[in-house]
Amino acid sequence: MDIPEILTSLIFPIFGSGGVVIWALNRYAKKVDRNDEKIKTLERINERLELLQSGLVMALENDRVIFKALRTHEINGESEDQEQKMDEYFISLLNRDGDKK
């Protein structure tokens, strides 16, 4: 018996039954599923971080408007504009939570 015949006689029963092939495909599918889950989780985390970042920027803008009003002892149109921004931000958060349910 030469080497190709030995390899054929060993490989054919192992892969011919399909058990090893099914096992390998199953293992590959599990890895792909885990990677897909990780990607989806990272996308959700990134989305939440962007929402948090925009909220923090808005809070800093609010502080700037408040301190300017205290410094000049007058309320100008900036506070109304800032209030409108906050309303839009909070309504967008409510809409996002409503869409996911």
C-alpha angles and dihedrals in degrees: 000000000000128000099265091052091049092049091047092049091050100040098044096060092044097048097024093069091055095224095112092042092051090047091051092047091047091051091049091049091052091052092050091048092051091049091050090051091049091051092049091048092050090049091052091048091049091050092050092048091052090051090049091048093052090048092052092048089051091050090053090049089051091053091049092052092046094049092047090052091049092048095049095034092228138099114226135178093281093080092054091048090049091049090053090051090051092049091051091048095050093044089051089052091052091049092051092052091047092052094053096052 
